[in-house]
């Protein structure tokens, strides 16, 4: 199992049943296994935010670009 810390999600050992840690996250897993660096700016000017970054990782959609801001 691959462990990673996500801001605001908590630790998997403390997670309740049905938490994010039990979900299938194929886009996120693909990124982690690819070894590619991620650009936190996501092609959008401004200071990157954890909310848009994590939404992008978990959903496979560039959230900052969709909202046109961080």
Predicted model as a PDB file, atoms N, CA, C, CB and O in Angstrom, pLDDT in the B-factor column:
MODEL        1                                                                  
ATOM      1  N   UNK A   1       0.847  -1.183   0.000  1.00 49.00           N  
ATOM      2  CA  UNK A   1       0.000   0.000   0.000  1.00 49.00           C  
ATOM      3  C   UNK A   1       0.885   1.237   0.000  1.00 49.00           C  
ATOM      4  CB  UNK A   1      -0.960   0.003   1.221  1.00 49.00           C  
ATOM      5  O   UNK A   1       1.897   1.275   0.700  1.00 49.00           O  
ATOM      6  N   UNK A   2       0.523   2.225  -0.761  1.00 50.00           N  
ATOM      7  CA  UNK A   2       1.246   3.476  -0.863  1.00 50.00           C  
ATOM      8  C   UNK A   2       0.635   4.483   0.106  1.00 50.00           C  
ATOM      9  CB  UNK A   2       1.222   4.014  -2.314  1.00 50.00           C  
ATOM     10  O   UNK A   2      -0.572   4.724   0.076  1.00 50.00           O  
ATOM     11  N   UNK A   3       1.460   5.067   0.959  1.00 52.00           N  
ATOM     12  CA  UNK A   3       0.972   6.042   1.933  1.00 52.00           C  
ATOM     13  C   UNK A   3       1.371   7.432   1.492  1.00 52.00           C  
ATOM     14  CB  UNK A   3       1.519   5.743   3.345  1.00 52.00           C  
ATOM     15  O   UNK A   3       2.494   7.643   1.034  1.00 52.00           O  
ATOM     16  N   UNK A   4       0.489   8.356   1.621  1.00 55.00           N  
ATOM     17  CA  UNK A   4       0.772   9.751   1.306  1.00 55.00           C  
ATOM     18  C   UNK A   4      -0.068  10.623   2.234  1.00 55.00           C  
ATOM     19  CB  UNK A   4       0.472  10.070  -0.202  1.00 55.00           C  
ATOM     20  O   UNK A   4      -1.181  10.253   2.610  1.00 55.00           O  
ATOM     21  N   UNK A   5       0.469  11.774   2.595  1.00 54.00           N  
ATOM     22  CA  UNK A   5      -0.244  12.700   3.468  1.00 54.00           C  
ATOM     23  C   UNK A   5      -0.989  13.722   2.622  1.00 54.00           C  
ATOM     24  CB  UNK A   5       0.730  13.403   4.445  1.00 54.00           C  
ATOM     25  O   UNK A   5      -0.387  14.384   1.777  1.00 54.00           O  
ATOM     26  N   UNK A   6      -2.263  13.854   2.838  1.00 61.00           N  
ATOM     27  CA  UNK A   6      -3.075  14.858   2.167  1.00 61.00           C  
ATOM     28  C   UNK A   6      -3.637  15.796   3.223  1.00 61.00           C  
ATOM     29  CB  UNK A   6      -4.217  14.202   1.331  1.00 61.00           C  
ATOM     30  O   UNK A   6      -4.299  15.361   4.165  1.00 61.00           O  
ATOM     31  N   UNK A   7      -3.373  17.066   3.061  1.00 63.00           N  
ATOM     32  CA  UNK A   7      -3.864  18.079   3.987  1.00 63.00           C  
ATOM     33  C   UNK A   7      -5.381  18.004   4.106  1.00 63.00           C  
ATOM     34  CB  UNK A   7      -3.433  19.480   3.531  1.00 63.00           C  
ATOM     35  O   UNK A   7      -6.081  18.024   3.094  1.00 63.00           O  
ATOM     36  N   UNK A   8      -5.889  17.919   5.311  1.00 66.00           N  
ATOM     37  CA  UNK A   8      -7.323  17.942   5.543  1.00 66.00           C  
ATOM     38  C   UNK A   8      -8.018  16.599   5.438  1.00 66.00           C  
ATOM     39  CB  UNK A   8      -7.942  18.862   4.600  1.00 66.00           C  
ATOM     40  O   UNK A   8      -9.227  16.518   5.656  1.00 66.00           O  
ATOM     41  N   UNK A   9      -7.286  15.543   5.110  1.00 69.00           N  
ATOM     42  CA  UNK A   9      -7.901  14.227   4.940  1.00 69.00           C  
ATOM     43  C   UNK A   9      -7.671  13.349   6.166  1.00 69.00           C  
ATOM     44  CB  UNK A   9      -7.348  13.539   3.690  1.00 69.00           C  
ATOM     45  O   UNK A   9      -8.468  12.453   6.443  1.00 69.00           O  
ATOM     46  N   UNK A  10      -6.605  13.595   6.890  1.00 70.00           N  
ATOM     47  CA  UNK A  10      -6.315  12.825   8.080  1.00 70.00           C  
ATOM     48  C   UNK A  10      -5.458  11.604   7.796  1.00 70.00           C  
ATOM     49  CB  UNK A  10      -7.589  12.406   8.731  1.00 70.00           C  
ATOM     50  O   UNK A  10      -5.036  11.369   6.663  1.00 70.00           O  
ATOM     51  N   UNK A  11      -5.212  10.846   8.827  1.00 75.00           N  
ATOM     52  CA  UNK A  11      -4.367   9.655   8.744  1.00 75.00           C  
ATOM     53  C   UNK A  11      -5.244   8.423   8.547  1.00 75.00           C  
ATOM     54  CB  UNK A  11      -3.490   9.505  10.020  1.00 75.00           C  
ATOM     55  O   UNK A  11      -6.291   8.301   9.184  1.00 75.00           O  
ATOM     56  N   UNK A  12      -4.831   7.517   7.677  1.00 77.00           N  
ATOM     57  CA  UNK A  12      -5.674   6.353   7.379  1.00 77.00           C  
ATOM     58  C   UNK A  12      -5.972   5.465   8.583  1.00 77.00           C  
ATOM     59  CB  UNK A  12      -5.021   5.529   6.325  1.00 77.00           C  
ATOM     60  O   UNK A  12      -7.024   4.827   8.626  1.00 77.00           O  
ATOM     61  N   UNK A  13      -5.073   5.412   9.555  1.00 82.00           N  
ATOM     62  CA  UNK A  13      -5.324   4.558  10.725  1.00 82.00           C  
ATOM     63  C   UNK A  13      -6.413   5.126  11.634  1.00 82.00           C  
ATOM     64  CB  UNK A  13      -4.039   4.377  11.524  1.00 82.00           C  
ATOM     65  O   UNK A  13      -7.008   4.391  12.421  1.00 82.00           O  
ATOM     66  N   UNK A  14      -6.676   6.435  11.528  1.00 82.00           N  
ATOM     67  CA  UNK A  14      -7.701   7.086  12.351  1.00 82.00           C  
ATOM     68  C   UNK A  14      -9.003   7.315  11.593  1.00 82.00           C  
ATOM     69  CB  UNK A  14      -7.181   8.409  12.871  1.00 82.00           C  
ATOM     70  O   UNK A  14      -9.945   7.892  12.137  1.00 82.00           O  
ATOM     71  N   UNK A  15      -9.060   6.870  10.351  1.00 82.00           N  
ATOM     72  CA  UNK A  15     -10.198   7.171   9.493  1.00 82.00           C  
ATOM     73  C   UNK A  15     -11.414   6.295   9.822  1.00 82.00           C  
ATOM     74  CB  UNK A  15      -9.807   6.991   8.034  1.00 82.00           C  
ATOM     75  O   UNK A  15     -11.267   5.113  10.135  1.00 82.00           O  
ATOM     76  N   UNK A  16     -12.599   6.877   9.750  1.00 84.00           N  
ATOM     77  CA  UNK A  16     -13.820   6.098   9.962  1.00 84.00           C  
ATOM     78  C   UNK A  16     -14.134   5.234   8.742  1.00 84.00           C  
ATOM     79  CB  UNK A  16     -15.005   7.028  10.269  1.00 84.00           C  
ATOM     80  O   UNK A  16     -13.607   5.491   7.660  1.00 84.00           O  
ATOM     81  N   UNK A  17     -14.973   4.227   8.895  1.00 86.00           N  
ATOM     82  CA  UNK A  17     -15.380   3.413   7.740  1.00 86.00           C  
ATOM     83  C   UNK A  17     -15.981   4.283   6.641  1.00 86.00           C  
ATOM     84  CB  UNK A  17     -16.392   2.337   8.169  1.00 86.00           C  
ATOM     85  O   UNK A  17     -16.725   5.223   6.921  1.00 86.00           O  
ATOM     86  N   UNK A  18     -15.654   3.964   5.386  1.00 83.00           N  
ATOM     87  CA  UNK A  18     -16.169   4.699   4.250  1.00 83.00           C  
ATOM     88  C   UNK A  18     -15.413   5.982   3.940  1.00 83.00           C  
ATOM     89  CB  UNK A  18     -17.587   5.016   4.479  1.00 83.00           C  
ATOM     90  O   UNK A  18     -15.853   6.770   3.103  1.00 83.00           O  
ATOM     91  N   UNK A  19     -14.276   6.205   4.607  1.00 82.00           N  
ATOM     92  CA  UNK A  19     -13.513   7.435   4.393  1.00 82.00           C  
ATOM     93  C   UNK A  19     -12.834   7.423   3.025  1.00 82.00           C  
ATOM     94  CB  UNK A  19     -12.465   7.616   5.504  1.00 82.00           C  
ATOM     95  O   UNK A  19     -12.901   6.441   2.286  1.00 82.00           O  
ATOM     96  N   UNK A  20     -12.187   8.526   2.713  1.00 78.00           N  
ATOM     97  CA  UNK A  20     -11.473   8.663   1.441  1.00 78.00           C  
ATOM     98  C   UNK A  20     -10.416   7.580   1.279  1.00 78.00           C  
ATOM     99  CB  UNK A  20     -10.823  10.044   1.341  1.00 78.00           C  
ATOM    100  O   UNK A  20     -10.088   7.199   0.155  1.00 78.00           O  
ATOM    101  N   UNK A  21      -9.883   7.082   2.385  1.00 79.00           N  
ATOM    102  CA  UNK A  21      -8.822   6.078   2.325  1.00 79.00           C  
ATOM    103  C   UNK A  21      -9.321   4.738   1.796  1.00 79.00           C  
ATOM    104  CB  UNK A  21      -8.213   5.887   3.698  1.00 79.00           C  
ATOM    105  O   UNK A  21      -8.510   3.899   1.404  1.00 79.00           O  
ATOM    106  N   UNK A  22     -10.608   4.521   1.775  1.00 82.00           N  
ATOM    107  CA  UNK A  22     -11.162   3.269   1.258  1.00 82.00           C  
ATOM    108  C   UNK A  22     -11.680   3.413  -0.172  1.00 82.00           C  
ATOM    109  CB  UNK A  22     -12.284   2.786   2.161  1.00 82.00           C  
ATOM    110  O   UNK A  22     -12.206   2.452  -0.735  1.00 82.00           O  
ATOM    111  N   UNK A  23     -11.540   4.587  -0.762  1.00 82.00           N  
ATOM    112  CA  UNK A  23     -12.065   4.841  -2.093  1.00 82.00           C  
ATOM    113  C   UNK A  23     -11.028   4.519  -3.165  1.00 82.00           C  
ATOM    114  CB  UNK A  23     -12.516   6.291  -2.214  1.00 82.00           C  
ATOM    115  O   UNK A  23      -9.824   4.587  -2.919  1.00 82.00           O  
ATOM    116  N   UNK A  24     -11.500   4.175  -4.329  1.00 83.00           N  
ATOM    117  CA  UNK A  24     -10.629   3.971  -5.474  1.00 83.00           C  
ATOM    118  C   UNK A  24     -10.316   5.337  -6.092  1.00 83.00           C  
ATOM    119  CB  UNK A  24     -11.289   3.012  -6.520  1.00 83.00           C  
ATOM    120  O   UNK A  24     -11.227   6.084  -6.450  1.00 83.00           O  
ATOM    121  N   UNK A  25      -9.037   5.657  -6.214  1.00 79.00           N  
ATOM    122  CA  UNK A  25      -8.613   6.943  -6.755  1.00 79.00           C  
ATOM    123  C   UNK A  25      -7.650   6.697  -7.918  1.00 79.00           C  
ATOM    124  CB  UNK A  25      -7.943   7.823  -5.650  1.00 79.00           C  
ATOM    125  O   UNK A  25      -6.456   6.967  -7.790  1.00 79.00           O  
ATOM    126  N   UNK A  26      -8.141   6.193  -9.040  1.00 84.00           N  
ATOM    127  CA  UNK A  26      -7.254   5.791 -10.131  1.00 84.00           C  
ATOM    128  C   UNK A  26      -6.415   6.931 -10.703  1.00 84.00           C  
ATOM    129  CB  UNK A  26      -8.062   5.183 -11.228  1.00 84.00           C  
ATOM    130  O   UNK A  26      -5.253   6.711 -11.044  1.00 84.00           O  
ATOM    131  N   UNK A  27      -6.955   8.124 -10.820  1.00 78.00           N  
ATOM    132  CA  UNK A  27      -6.174   9.246 -11.362  1.00 78.00           C  
ATOM    133  C   UNK A  27      -5.031   9.599 -10.431  1.00 78.00           C  
ATOM    134  CB  UNK A  27      -7.069  10.477 -11.587  1.00 78.00           C  
ATOM    135  O   UNK A  27      -3.903   9.813 -10.875  1.00 78.00           O  
ATOM    136  N   UNK A  28      -5.318   9.660  -9.151  1.00 74.00           N  
ATOM    137  CA  UNK A  28      -4.300   9.978  -8.156  1.00 74.00           C  
ATOM    138  C   UNK A  28      -3.228   8.889  -8.121  1.00 74.00           C  
ATOM    139  CB  UNK A  28      -4.940  10.147  -6.763  1.00 74.00           C  
ATOM    140  O   UNK A  28      -2.035   9.190  -8.080  1.00 74.00           O  
ATOM    141  N   UNK A  29      -3.647   7.646  -8.137  1.00 80.00           N  
ATOM    142  CA  UNK A  29      -2.686   6.535  -8.107  1.00 80.00           C  
ATOM    143  C   UNK A  29      -1.796   6.546  -9.348  1.00 80.00           C  
ATOM    144  CB  UNK A  29      -3.424   5.186  -8.000  1.00 80.00           C  
ATOM    145  O   UNK A  29      -0.603   6.261  -9.251  1.00 80.00           O  
ATOM    146  N   UNK A  30      -2.350   6.867 -10.497  1.00 82.00           N  
ATOM    147  CA  UNK A  30      -1.576   6.943 -11.732  1.00 82.00           C  
ATOM    148  C   UNK A  30      -0.502   8.028 -11.624  1.00 82.00           C  
ATOM    149  CB  UNK A  30      -2.503   7.221 -12.935  1.00 82.00           C  
ATOM    150  O   UNK A  30       0.643   7.810 -12.018  1.00 82.00           O  
ATOM    151  N   UNK A  31      -0.866   9.181 -11.098  1.00 75.00           N  
ATOM    152  CA  UNK A  31       0.112  10.257 -10.919  1.00 75.00           C  
ATOM    153  C   UNK A  31       1.234   9.845  -9.980  1.00 75.00           C  
ATOM    154  CB  UNK A  31      -0.572  11.509 -10.387  1.00 75.00           C  
ATOM    155  O   UNK A  31       2.405  10.096 -10.263  1.00 75.00           O  
ATOM    156  N   UNK A  32       0.889   9.222  -8.878  1.00 74.00           N  
ATOM    157  CA  UNK A  32       1.901   8.811  -7.909  1.00 74.00           C  
ATOM    158  C   UNK A  32       2.864   7.786  -8.503  1.00 74.00           C  
ATOM    159  CB  UNK A  32       1.235   8.238  -6.665  1.00 74.00           C  
ATOM    160  O   UNK A  32       4.074   7.874  -8.291  1.00 74.00           O  
ATOM    161  N   UNK A  33       2.345   6.838  -9.228  1.00 82.00           N  
ATOM    162  CA  UNK A  33       3.174   5.773  -9.787  1.00 82.00           C  
ATOM    163  C   UNK A  33       3.996   6.232 -10.993  1.00 82.00           C  
ATOM    164  CB  UNK A  33       2.303   4.605 -10.183  1.00 82.00           C  
ATOM    165  O   UNK A  33       4.993   5.596 -11.337  1.00 82.00           O  
ATOM    166  N   UNK A  34       3.591   7.323 -11.635  1.00 85.00           N  
ATOM    167  CA  UNK A  34       4.302   7.795 -12.828  1.00 85.00           C  
ATOM    168  C   UNK A  34       5.638   8.442 -12.478  1.00 85.00           C  
ATOM    169  CB  UNK A  34       3.437   8.788 -13.596  1.00 85.00           C  
ATOM    170  O   UNK A  34       6.540   8.493 -13.314  1.00 85.00           O  
ATOM    171  N   UNK A  35       5.770   8.933 -11.256  1.00 80.00           N  
ATOM    172  CA  UNK A  35       7.003   9.594 -10.848  1.00 80.00           C  
ATOM    173  C   UNK A  35       7.159  10.988 -11.428  1.00 80.00           C  
ATOM    174  CB  UNK A  35       8.173   8.763 -11.244  1.00 80.00           C  
ATOM    175  O   UNK A  35       8.233  11.581 -11.326  1.00 80.00           O  
ATOM    176  N   UNK A  36       6.116  11.516 -12.028  1.00 70.00           N  
ATOM    177  CA  UNK A  36       6.187  12.854 -12.617  1.00 70.00           C  
ATOM    178  C   UNK A  36       6.033  13.920 -11.539  1.00 70.00           C  
ATOM    179  CB  UNK A  36       5.104  13.029 -13.699  1.00 70.00           C  
ATOM    180  O   UNK A  36       5.318  13.746 -10.553  1.00 70.00           O  
ATOM    181  N   UNK A  37       6.725  15.020 -11.764  1.00 69.00           N  
ATOM    182  CA  UNK A  37       6.582  16.160 -10.861  1.00 69.00           C  
ATOM    183  C   UNK A  37       5.267  16.864 -11.165  1.00 69.00           C  
ATOM    184  CB  UNK A  37       7.784  17.144 -11.000  1.00 69.00           C  
ATOM    185  O   UNK A  37       4.838  16.922 -12.317  1.00 69.00           O  
ATOM    186  N   UNK A  38       4.641  17.387 -10.148  1.00 65.00           N  
ATOM    187  CA  UNK A  38       3.392  18.119 -10.321  1.00 65.00           C  
ATOM    188  C   UNK A  38       3.642  19.608 -10.133  1.00 65.00           C  
ATOM    189  CB  UNK A  38       2.316  17.618  -9.331  1.00 65.00           C  
ATOM    190  O   UNK A  38       4.343  20.006  -9.203  1.00 65.00           O  
ATOM    191  N   UNK A  39       3.079  20.429 -11.003  1.00 74.00           N  
ATOM    192  CA  UNK A  39       3.184  21.878 -10.891  1.00 74.00           C  
ATOM    193  C   UNK A  39       1.973  22.387 -10.119  1.00 74.00           C  
ATOM    194  CB  UNK A  39       3.280  22.552 -12.298  1.00 74.00           C  
ATOM    195  O   UNK A  39       0.849  22.338 -10.619  1.00 74.00           O  
ATOM    196  N   UNK A  40       2.196  22.869  -8.917  1.00 81.00           N  
ATOM    197  CA  UNK A  40       1.096  23.303  -8.049  1.00 81.00           C  
ATOM    198  C   UNK A  40       0.320  24.482  -8.615  1.00 81.00           C  
ATOM    199  CB  UNK A  40       1.629  23.666  -6.690  1.00 81.00           C  
ATOM    200  O   UNK A  40      -0.804  24.737  -8.184  1.00 81.00           O  
ATOM    201  N   UNK A  41       0.897  25.211  -9.576  1.00 88.00           N  
ATOM    202  CA  UNK A  41       0.190  26.354 -10.158  1.00 88.00           C  
ATOM    203  C   UNK A  41      -0.918  25.922 -11.112  1.00 88.00           C  
ATOM    204  CB  UNK A  41       1.170  27.254 -10.889  1.00 88.00           C  
ATOM    205  O   UNK A  41      -1.857  26.681 -11.353  1.00 88.00           O  
ATOM    206  N   UNK A  42      -0.821  24.719 -11.652  1.00 89.00           N  
ATOM    207  CA  UNK A  42      -1.854  24.163 -12.518  1.00 89.00           C  
ATOM    208  C   UNK A  42      -2.220  25.077 -13.692  1.00 89.00           C  
ATOM    209  CB  UNK A  42      -3.085  23.874 -11.706  1.00 89.00           C  
ATOM    210  O   UNK A  42      -3.381  25.158 -14.093  1.00 89.00           O  
ATOM    211  N   UNK A  43      -1.206  25.762 -14.234  1.00 91.00           N  
ATOM    212  CA  UNK A  43      -1.383  26.647 -15.392  1.00 91.00           C  
ATOM    213  C   UNK A  43      -2.291  27.849 -15.106  1.00 91.00           C  
ATOM    214  CB  UNK A  43      -1.951  25.856 -16.549  1.00 91.00           C  
ATOM    215  O   UNK A  43      -2.872  28.428 -16.025  1.00 91.00           O  
ATOM    216  N   UNK A  44      -2.407  28.219 -13.827  1.00 93.00           N  
ATOM    217  CA  UNK A  44      -3.237  29.365 -13.434  1.00 93.00           C  
ATOM    218  C   UNK A  44      -2.384  30.288 -12.575  1.00 93.00           C  
ATOM    219  CB  UNK A  44      -4.533  28.904 -12.658  1.00 93.00           C  
ATOM    220  O   UNK A  44      -1.736  29.841 -11.628  1.00 93.00           O  
ATOM    221  N   UNK A  45      -2.383  31.593 -12.910  1.00 93.00           N  
ATOM    222  CA  UNK A  45      -1.616  32.562 -12.126  1.00 93.00           C  
ATOM    223  C   UNK A  45      -2.156  32.661 -10.707  1.00 93.00           C  
ATOM    224  CB  UNK A  45      -1.645  33.940 -12.796  1.00 93.00           C  
ATOM    225  O   UNK A  45      -3.336  32.415 -10.459  1.00 93.00           O  
ATOM    226  N   UNK A  46      -1.286  33.020  -9.792  1.00 91.00           N  
ATOM    227  CA  UNK A  46      -1.677  33.209  -8.403  1.00 91.00           C  
ATOM    228  C   UNK A  46      -1.040  32.175  -7.494  1.00 91.00           C  
ATOM    229  CB  UNK A  46      -3.182  33.153  -8.271  1.00 91.00           C  
ATOM    230  O   UNK A  46      -0.410  31.220  -7.949  1.00 91.00           O  
ATOM    231  N   UNK A  47      -1.216  32.384  -6.218  1.00 89.00           N  
ATOM    232  CA  UNK A  47      -0.650  31.495  -5.208  1.00 89.00           C  
ATOM    233  C   UNK A  47      -1.447  30.195  -5.150  1.00 89.00           C  
ATOM    234  CB  UNK A  47      -0.633  32.183  -3.823  1.00 89.00           C  
ATOM    235  O   UNK A  47      -2.649  30.221  -4.885  1.00 89.00           O  
ATOM    236  N   UNK A  48      -0.794  29.058  -5.394  1.00 87.00           N  
ATOM    237  CA  UNK A  48      -1.513  27.778  -5.356  1.00 87.00           C  
ATOM    238  C   UNK A  48      -2.135  27.522  -3.983  1.00 87.00           C  
ATOM    239  CB  UNK A  48      -0.568  26.627  -5.720  1.00 87.00           C  
ATOM    240  O   UNK A  48      -1.583  27.926  -2.960  1.00 87.00           O  
ATOM    241  N   UNK A  49      -3.267  26.859  -3.970  1.00 86.00           N  
ATOM    242  CA  UNK A  49      -3.975  26.525  -2.740  1.00 86.00           C  
ATOM    243  C   UNK A  49      -4.147  25.017  -2.649  1.00 86.00           C  
ATOM    244  CB  UNK A  49      -5.349  27.237  -2.679  1.00 86.00           C  
ATOM    245  O   UNK A  49      -4.287  24.341  -3.669  1.00 86.00           O  
ATOM    246  N   UNK A  50      -4.137  24.499  -1.454  1.00 81.00           N  
ATOM    247  CA  UNK A  50      -4.272  23.050  -1.281  1.00 81.00           C  
ATOM    248  C   UNK A  50      -5.624  22.544  -1.780  1.00 81.00           C  
ATOM    249  CB  UNK A  50      -4.091  22.675   0.189  1.00 81.00           C  
ATOM    250  O   UNK A  50      -5.711  21.426  -2.285  1.00 81.00           O  
ATOM    251  N   UNK A  51      -6.672  23.344  -1.647  1.00 83.00           N  
ATOM    252  CA  UNK A  51      -8.005  22.906  -2.071  1.00 83.00           C  
ATOM    253  C   UNK A  51      -8.097  22.631  -3.557  1.00 83.00           C  
ATOM    254  CB  UNK A  51      -9.023  23.938  -1.698  1.00 83.00           C  
ATOM    255  O   UNK A  51      -8.641  21.605  -3.964  1.00 83.00           O  
ATOM    256  N   UNK A  52      -7.566  23.544  -4.384  1.00 86.00           N  
ATOM    257  CA  UNK A  52      -7.633  23.316  -5.829  1.00 86.00           C  
ATOM    258  C   UNK A  52      -6.670  22.212  -6.238  1.00 86.00           C  
ATOM    259  CB  UNK A  52      -7.317  24.610  -6.600  1.00 86.00           C  
ATOM    260  O   UNK A  52      -6.970  21.426  -7.137  1.00 86.00           O  
ATOM    261  N   UNK A  53      -5.527  22.147  -5.590  1.00 84.00           N  
ATOM    262  CA  UNK A  53      -4.566  21.092  -5.915  1.00 84.00           C  
ATOM    263  C   UNK A  53      -5.092  19.710  -5.581  1.00 84.00           C  
ATOM    264  CB  UNK A  53      -3.270  21.328  -5.182  1.00 84.00           C  
ATOM    265  O   UNK A  53      -5.008  18.799  -6.404  1.00 84.00           O  
ATOM    266  N   UNK A  54      -5.630  19.544  -4.386  1.00 82.00           N  
ATOM    267  CA  UNK A  54      -6.136  18.237  -3.983  1.00 82.00           C  
ATOM    268  C   UNK A  54      -7.380  17.845  -4.776  1.00 82.00           C  
ATOM    269  CB  UNK A  54      -6.446  18.233  -2.494  1.00 82.00           C  
ATOM    270  O   UNK A  54      -7.561  16.671  -5.099  1.00 82.00           O  
ATOM    271  N   UNK A  55      -8.226  18.800  -5.087  1.00 86.00           N  
ATOM    272  CA  UNK A  55      -9.385  18.499  -5.920  1.00 86.00           C  
ATOM    273  C   UNK A  55      -8.926  17.979  -7.269  1.00 86.00           C  
ATOM    274  CB  UNK A  55     -10.276  19.745  -6.095  1.00 86.00           C  
ATOM    275  O   UNK A  55      -9.498  17.028  -7.801  1.00 86.00           O  
ATOM    276  N   UNK A  56      -7.904  18.595  -7.818  1.00 86.00           N  
ATOM    277  CA  UNK A  56      -7.371  18.155  -9.112  1.00 86.00           C  
ATOM    278  C   UNK A  56      -6.806  16.745  -9.023  1.00 86.00           C  
ATOM    279  CB  UNK A  56      -6.287  19.121  -9.602  1.00 86.00           C  
ATOM    280  O   UNK A  56      -7.068  15.925  -9.903  1.00 86.00           O  
ATOM    281  N   UNK A  57      -6.039  16.445  -7.982  1.00 78.00           N  
ATOM    282  CA  UNK A  57      -5.445  15.110  -7.819  1.00 78.00           C  
ATOM    283  C   UNK A  57      -6.519  14.052  -7.669  1.00 78.00           C  
ATOM    284  CB  UNK A  57      -4.510  15.078  -6.605  1.00 78.00           C  
ATOM    285  O   UNK A  57      -6.465  12.999  -8.305  1.00 78.00           O  
ATOM    286  N   UNK A  58      -7.488  14.338  -6.831  1.00 81.00           N  
ATOM    287  CA  UNK A  58      -8.487  13.323  -6.500  1.00 81.00           C  
ATOM    288  C   UNK A  58      -9.514  13.113  -7.612  1.00 81.00           C  
ATOM    289  CB  UNK A  58      -9.198  13.705  -5.227  1.00 81.00           C  
ATOM    290  O   UNK A  58     -10.027  12.007  -7.785  1.00 81.00           O  
ATOM    291  N   UNK A  59      -9.813  14.171  -8.363  1.00 85.00           N  
ATOM    292  CA  UNK A  59     -10.859  14.080  -9.386  1.00 85.00           C  
ATOM    293  C   UNK A  59     -10.331  13.949 -10.807  1.00 85.00           C  
ATOM    294  CB  UNK A  59     -11.736  15.280  -9.307  1.00 85.00           C  
ATOM    295  O   UNK A  59     -11.075  13.567 -11.711  1.00 85.00           O  
ATOM    296  N   UNK A  60      -9.065  14.260 -11.013  1.00 86.00           N  
ATOM    297  CA  UNK A  60      -8.514  14.188 -12.354  1.00 86.00           C  
ATOM    298  C   UNK A  60      -8.932  15.343 -13.245  1.00 86.00           C  
ATOM    299  CB  UNK A  60      -8.915  12.911 -12.987  1.00 86.00           C  
ATOM    300  O   UNK A  60      -8.885  15.232 -14.470  1.00 86.00           O  
ATOM    301  N   UNK A  61      -9.343  16.457 -12.637  1.00 91.00           N  
ATOM    302  CA  UNK A  61      -9.764  17.656 -13.366  1.00 91.00           C  
ATOM    303  C   UNK A  61      -8.951  18.826 -12.825  1.00 91.00           C  
ATOM    304  CB  UNK A  61     -11.318  17.917 -13.217  1.00 91.00           C  
ATOM    305  O   UNK A  61      -8.756  18.926 -11.614  1.00 91.00           O  
ATOM    306  N   UNK A  62      -8.480  19.698 -13.684  1.00 92.00           N  
ATOM    307  CA  UNK A  62      -7.737  20.873 -13.247  1.00 92.00           C  
ATOM    308  C   UNK A  62      -8.715  21.873 -12.622  1.00 92.00           C  
ATOM    309  CB  UNK A  62      -6.960  21.520 -14.441  1.00 92.00           C  
ATOM    310  O   UNK A  62      -9.286  22.719 -13.311  1.00 92.00           O  
ATOM    311  N   UNK A  63      -8.893  21.760 -11.326  1.00 92.00           N  
ATOM    312  CA  UNK A  63      -9.887  22.569 -10.615  1.00 92.00           C  
ATOM    313  C   UNK A  63      -9.589  24.060 -10.693  1.00 92.00           C  
ATOM    314  CB  UNK A  63      -9.959  22.144  -9.164  1.00 92.00           C  
ATOM    315  O   UNK A  63     -10.507  24.863 -10.856  1.00 92.00           O  
ATOM    316  N   UNK A  64      -8.328  24.439 -10.580  1.00 93.00           N  
ATOM    317  CA  UNK A  64      -7.972  25.862 -10.649  1.00 93.00           C  
ATOM    318  C   UNK A  64      -8.308  26.430 -12.019  1.00 93.00           C  
ATOM    319  CB  UNK A  64      -6.476  26.065 -10.345  1.00 93.00           C  
ATOM    320  O   UNK A  64      -8.780  27.562 -12.124  1.00 93.00           O  
ATOM    321  N   UNK A  65      -8.069  25.656 -13.061  1.00 94.00           N  
ATOM    322  CA  UNK A  65      -8.371  26.127 -14.414  1.00 94.00           C  
ATOM    323  C   UNK A  65      -9.883  26.217 -14.628  1.00 94.00           C  
ATOM    324  CB  UNK A  65      -7.738  25.192 -15.467  1.00 94.00           C  
ATOM    325  O   UNK A  65     -10.364  27.151 -15.270  1.00 94.00           O  
ATOM    326  N   UNK A  66     -10.621  25.265 -14.100  1.00 95.00           N  
ATOM    327  CA  UNK A  66     -12.093  25.286 -14.228  1.00 95.00           C  
ATOM    328  C   UNK A  66     -12.648  26.526 -13.538  1.00 95.00           C  
ATOM    329  CB  UNK A  66     -12.729  23.994 -13.618  1.00 95.00           C  
ATOM    330  O   UNK A  66     -13.542  27.182 -14.073  1.00 95.00           O  
ATOM    331  N   UNK A  67     -12.127  26.856 -12.352  1.00 93.00           N  
ATOM    332  CA  UNK A  67     -12.616  28.016 -11.597  1.00 93.00           C  
ATOM    333  C   UNK A  67     -11.912  29.314 -12.005  1.00 93.00           C  
ATOM    334  CB  UNK A  67     -12.428  27.780 -10.102  1.00 93.00           C  
ATOM    335  O   UNK A  67     -12.333  30.406 -11.624  1.00 93.00           O  
ATOM    336  N   UNK A  68     -10.821  29.176 -12.794  1.00 94.00           N  
ATOM    337  CA  UNK A  68     -10.016  30.313 -13.250  1.00 94.00           C  
ATOM    338  C   UNK A  68      -9.383  31.070 -12.082  1.00 94.00           C  
ATOM    339  CB  UNK A  68     -10.876  31.265 -14.077  1.00 94.00           C  
ATOM    340  O   UNK A  68      -9.171  32.280 -12.161  1.00 94.00           O  
ATOM    341  N   UNK A  69      -9.088  30.360 -11.015  1.00 93.00           N  
ATOM    342  CA  UNK A  69      -8.395  30.954  -9.841  1.00 93.00           C  
ATOM    343  C   UNK A  69      -8.016  29.840  -8.879  1.00 93.00           C  
ATOM    344  CB  UNK A  69      -9.302  32.024  -9.113  1.00 93.00           C  
ATOM    345  O   UNK A  69      -8.463  28.699  -9.002  1.00 93.00           O  
ATOM    346  N   UNK A  70      -7.186  30.205  -7.925  1.00 88.00           N  
ATOM    347  CA  UNK A  70      -6.838  29.248  -6.856  1.00 88.00           C  
ATOM    348  C   UNK A  70      -7.703  29.506  -5.658  1.00 88.00           C  
ATOM    349  CB  UNK A  70      -5.345  29.347  -6.467  1.00 88.00           C  
ATOM    350  O   UNK A  70      -7.577  28.817  -4.646  1.00 88.00           O  
TER     351      UNK A  70                                                      
ENDMDL                                                                          
END                                                                             
